[in-house]
Amino acid sequence: KGDVRSSWRDVRNFCHDIENDLPEGVYGPYFNDRFDDVYGSLYAVTGDGFTYEEMRQQAEKIRRMILANVKSVQKVELVGVQSEKVYVEIENAKLAELGISPTALSDALKGQNQMTPAGMIETSTDNVYLRYSGTFENIDDIKNAPINAGGRVVRLGDIAKVEMRYAEPADPKMFFNGEPAVGIAVSMEPGQNIITLGEDLGSLMKSVNEDLPVGLEIHQVSDQPKVVEDSIEEFISTLREAIIIVLAVSFLSLGVRTGMVVAFCIPLVLAAVFCGMYILGIDLQKVSLGALIISLGLLVDDAIIAVEMMSVKLEAGLDRFEAACYAFKATAKPMLTGTLITCAGFIPVGFSAGLAAEFCSALFPVISMALLISWVVSVMVAPLYGYHLIKVEVKRNEEGDTVQYQSKFYTIFRNILTWFLTHRKLVLVATAGIFALSILGMKLVRDEFFPPSTRPEIIVSMRLNDGASLKNTEEVSKRFADFLNQHADEIENYSCYVGEGAPRFVLPFTPEPPVDNYSQFIVVSKDAEHREELSRKIREELENEFPEVRHDIKFLQTGPPADYPIMLKVYGTDKDKVREIGEQVADRVAQDENNTEVHLNWHEKSKVIHLEYDQNKLKAMGLTAQTVSKMVYTELTGATAAQFYKGDRTVDIVLEMAEVDRTDLSKIKELPIYTGRGYVPLEQLADISLRTENGVIG
């Protein structure tokens, strides 16, 4: 992970070096080298009748409490915050009547509110700085801003509509169980104990709940500390069951005292493995716990072999010291060879490159440590335990010679072995047949290196056509939320993220970047049994009632994240040809009945309005394509003219045309363009046409 961080730092430095060489007008490059941060604890603040700003203020208060009181927290982010802006809207007709340009309005607002130094007076004893007032402190100050219109001064509020509202288009939104919410995502400091983090957050949230205003609620959306705690408890339960089974078999087959030797070796080996994991910096996580479970059945074998060998020699009449020495001499090298061969079987996982190998990197060292330590304990410690614990009655015949292998068990085993040797041809044919059947049976076993997780979450991703607005995406998401509300008895809770994906609440989950036509639901079923049935109902609902949506339904993965099980790439220099071939490949793949949800990552083309400027007319009126484009951008999208401070935040003052003039496509041609001598409609300066283009190019 340190190498990854340094690599990102090198990339950032390199891009900053070439930033000045990029063409003028290019934004960025922008970096997010904390993409792998995991926000294992996620909360949602909701409140019926409360505004987004009121919920944000409460969430910000909680965020600061977490940072101040929980030491193991690395970072806390707010999700679904809706920024406020002051919008100054003016009608086209009013601009033409007053004969002022949008640029003049913007400059007036900027000049009124810009912070500039007023100077300093140096006396014989002190430096006295000059400070001035007059910057915007509230909406009324903005409305009262003086605007020079054709030689006369008017109030901004008299010629334009000035109001504070949430940003348009809106910022990405979050919903919890269908209600608007502001999320609080908590990331843990590396090297800390996530279970301790969960306990500290739980204690803090209890006090937070007591102080919340009436009507506001805070909900737990994701609780990774609880998941980790449950996984460890499951491992301990599995370990306990395995140890009981191993000990029961040992006691029944070897006897109580011999079984005790094996029982004493198990905790010694595990303790040594845990120490080795600590030294190597390997945490208790899914892969390392799995490695310990794999090792458990192997690490007792060596101890059983050594103790059994010692018991046999004691029965043969050797004293305890000689039997212990013989157990070491006879078993040490063969067992070491077998141990090394077993460890070598995991070398490909330990030394291969790639994301899957990185994910499973703990498998090889943990298993190797467990087996090697088990070998050391078996040949060095087990004989020592056996020397003090094992007591064997030596049986002798009438001549005084020791008698071994005469028990009822060995008699039955000897008869079976004799029959097999007598009918060896039949045994060989039967063995070959069973081996052939096992090979054929392997075809029925499903091949899957990283199966889906058994967690109850269902990830539902919905994507509309490229160019779809956030309002449209939100409406579609609300319709789907209504469907989920009808199945509330099968759902623990659900959260929805409109305009972006959910935060990375678990490592194998990949968040989607912000885009207006995308929304994602994290549906938590009652349990794993309900998950399959609920996902089937969700798929049927989306296919039947949401034909305009391209959907993807999947469960959390146990391995490295992948968008789809099968992904093919078509690339080339001609984007139209690439798209054509890509569609042919998709059609061919979709012909297989086992393949579903086959599509391209280049979606339907987006609608665009193309402006072909008449350069001769622009020159005649003293304009350039850049100045006209800036005016069009200001009038339609809105340009930030100034800013003012509201509490702990900076609020943009955005200048734009009235809604009636900027939401009707038929009025684009009538947009007023200021020439210095008055206004002319946009259609006199440019040829306006409606076209389509690729919204995304991979």
Summary of the structure (lengths in Angstrom):
residues: 698
radius of gyration: 36.5
end to end distance: 27.4
largest distance: 134.4
contacts: 1987
relative contact order: 0.11
helix: 50%
strand: 19%
